[in-house]
Amino acid sequence: MASLTTADEAVEQRVRLHCLAHAGAGVASYRRWPVAAGPAVDVAALLLPGRDTRRREPRVTDRSGLLADLLGPLLEAAQAGPYALYGHSLGALVAYTLTRALADEEVPPPLFLAVGACLPPHATAALMSAAEAPDEQLLPLLGDLGSLPKGAAARPGGLWHRSVLPVLRDDLRLAKALRQAAMDPATGGPVNVPLLVFAGSDDPLAVPNALQEWRQWTTGPITVRTLVGDHFFAGDDALPALIGAACREHAAVGPGTPGPGTPGPGMPGPGASGAGPVAVRTTGCVR
């Protein structure tokens, strides 16, 4: 029997992709990912307490509560085989925090950390400190992102106000706490893994140029891509296809760093095969 090629071996070696959602959300945005991510990628959407099937559990609003809830299962997964993390908006801060905590535990690191629609921890924006703001200040900020529902649900006392807005406020508190922890040398600082950064071309919060500053948060290579879409582009198929390709290619090459000026695994440059029409901006890997 002929020997397997490197690509065949990579397909046989499955990668577990842990995904974390934006503020106020459950895991619905990742429903299409198991198919869109392609072969050899097992998508595991991590659900924070206080929503969906965990809606009766107390929500977490600080780093210690987050790690108590999610770090244990990830420590086990880190020993089981290759894995990666993707977080969207608030989920990006959660994924960064988990990656940093995994390094402190000295377990095998993820193949890469991928973040989307999220300003780097040191950046500031009005929404980041709006958890305690009255509705008349917070709701316009959420409206700018397209987070407000239409119709009766959006009215004061409606279902959205009663069930979703409290979750959003607690998630904003969590985001603020995670940003503060990231700035503390004892609990934050750069991670030592490849970093993939995704921006939405029409995102009014995490504008593409600002996401270049994530380069301060890794000692490894970084690749920044802009996809067509607003703040909530994680629900489209383009993003999981790119991240799925990155999972397979990082698993194939193993430890190592792409050379300066070249796109990272799974991140073809402009015009390259597989980039697709949604990928409109690429930077090379930088240090």
N, C-alpha and C positions, 0 to 999 in steps of 0.2 A: 504494500500500500504506500502511495506517495506520502511524503511528510506534509504536515500542515504548513501553510504559509503563515507569516506573522499576522496577516489580517484575519485568517481563519482562527488562529489561536485567540486573537483579541475578541472575536465574536463569541467564542466559547467561554471566555472569562467575563462573567456578568458583572456589571457595576450597579450598585445601589445608589440611586439619586434621591437624597432627602430634600424635600421642598417645603418652604415656609411662606405663608400668604401675607397679604397686606393687612393693614389695620382694619379691625371690624369684621374680617372675613373668616370663613372656615376653610374648606379645602376645595370648594367648587371650581375655582379657577384652574385646578390641576386635573380636572376630570378627563380631558382629552390627552393629557401628556403621555400616558402609558403607550398609546399608539403613535403619537406624533414624535416621541423621542427616538423611535426606531428600535432595531434589534439589540439584544444584550444589555438593555437598560431597564432596571426594575425601579419604577417611580414609587416613592414612599412619601406621601404628603403628610407632614407632621401637624397634628391638630393641637392648638393651644387650648387650655381649659377655658370654659365659659362660653362656648359656642357649639353649634351643631350637636353631635351626640354627647358632647361634654358640657352642655350649656348649664347644667346644674352645679358644676364644680366652680369653686372660687377662681376668679381670674388672677393672673400674676401681673404685678406692676413693678417688679424690680429684678435685678440680675440674679440674686440668690434664689428667688422663687422660680425663675425661669430654669435655672440649672437643676434645681431639685426636681423639676418636672420632666425635662427632656434629656439631660446629660446622661443619665444611666442607660437608657436604651441605645444611645449613640455610642457609648463606650463598648457595649456588646457588639454593635454592628461594625465598629472599627476593627475588631479582632476577627471578623468573619470573612473579610475580603475587601476588594477595592470599592471605594465609595466616594461620593462628591456631595456638595451642598449647594442649593440655590435658594435664595431668599428674595422676595419682591417687596419693595418699600419697607414697611416695618420688618417684614421677614428677612430683609437683607441685614438689618442690625442684629436680628436674632441669629442668623446663620453666621455672621462674623463673631458674635459672642460665643457661640458654641465651638467654632473653629479655634478660637483663642483658648477656651477652656479645655478642649481636647489636647492641645499642645501641652498645657500644664500637667495633664495626666500621663503624658509620655506614651500615648498609644499611637498606632500607625496613623499618619495624617491623611486627610482626604486628598484625592487626586488633584482637586482644585476647589476653590471657593468661587461661586458665581453670585453676583448681586445685580439687582435690577431696580430701576425707578427709585433710587435712594441716594440722597446726598451723603457724602462721607461723614464720619462721626464728628469731625471738627467744624463742619459747616453749620450755618444758622438759617432759619426761615421762620416766618410768622407761625406756621402751623405747628412747629416743634414745641412751642411753649403755650399752646392754646388749650391744653386739657382742662384747665380751670376757668377758661373764658366763658362768659354767658353765651347763650344760644345765638343772640343777635350778632356776636363777633365770630363764633366758631362756624356757624352754618354757611356764611358766605365763603369762607376759606374752603370748606368741603365742597361747596357748589362749584368753585373754580376748578376743582379736580374732577368733577363729574360724579361725586360720591353721593349726591342727594337723590332720592327716588322721586318719581313724579306721581301726581294724584293725591288721593286722600291719605296715603301712608306717610306723606311728608308733613302733614299738618301737625301742629302741637297736640299732643295727646294721642296721635296716631300710632300704628303698630311700629313703624320705623323708629319713632322717637322713644317708644317704650322699650323696644327690644334690641335695637342696633346702636343707637346713639350712646347708651351707657358703655357698651363694649368698645366703641370707638374712643371714648374718653379714657378708659383704662388702658387701651393700647397706646394712646398718646403718652400717657404717664410712663408706660413701659419703655417706649422709644426714648423719652427724655432720660430715664434712668440708665439705659444701655449706652447712650451717647456719653453720659457723664462717666460711666465705668470704663469706656474705651479711652477716655482721656487720662485716666488714672494709671500710672506706670505699673501698679501692682496687679491690675486686672485688664489692662488694655495694651495698646501698642500694636505694631505691625504683626501680621501673621506670616509664617514662612512657607507659604504654598502659592502656586500660581493663582492669579486673580483674574476672573473674567467679569467685565462690567458692561451692563446693557442699559441703554437709555432709550426713551421714546422720543421720536422727533418732535412731537407736539406736546410734550409733558410740561405743564406750567410750573411744576414744583422742582423736579429733578432735571433741570435743563442739561442737554448733552455736554456743553462746555464745562459745567461745574463737576460733572462726574469724572473728568480727567484727574481730579484731585484725589481720587481713591489710590493713586500711585503711592501716596504717603503711608498706606496701610498694609503694604506687603513688602517683604524683602525678596520675593520671587518675581517672576515675569508678570506683566499685566497687559491685557488686551481689552480695548474699549470699543464697543460697537453701538451704533445707533440704528434702531429699528423703526419703521414707520408705525406710528401709533401715539396715543396719549399716555396717561399715567398707568393705564390698566392693560398694557399690551401682553401680559402673561397669558391671557386667555386665547391668544392667536397661536397657530401652529408653527410659525417661523421660529419663535424662541425655543420651544422644546426640541425642534429639529436641530438647531445649532448646538444646544447643550448636550443632546444625545450624541451628536457627532464628536463633541469634545470628550465625553465619557469614553467612547470607544477608542479614540486616538490617544488619549492620555494613558489608558490602560495598555495600549499596544507599545508605546515608547517607554513606559515605566518612568523611574526617576530621571530627571534631567530638565534642562531649561532650554527653550528655543533661543536661537541666536538673536542678537539685537537687530531690530528692523524687520523681523519676520513675524507673521501672524502665528499665534499659538495654535495647538491642536484643536481641530474642530472649528477654527475661525479663519476661513479662507479670505484672502485679500480681495480688493475690489475687482470684480470681473472674473474671479476664480470660480471654478465649477463648484456648485453647491451653495454659493453665497445667496443666490436668489434675488429677486427684485426688492426685497424688504431691507436688505443690508445696504445702507447708504453711506456709512462712514466707518472707517477702520483706522486704528492706530496700531503700529507695531508694538511688539513687546518691549517694555522699557524697565529700567531698574530705578 
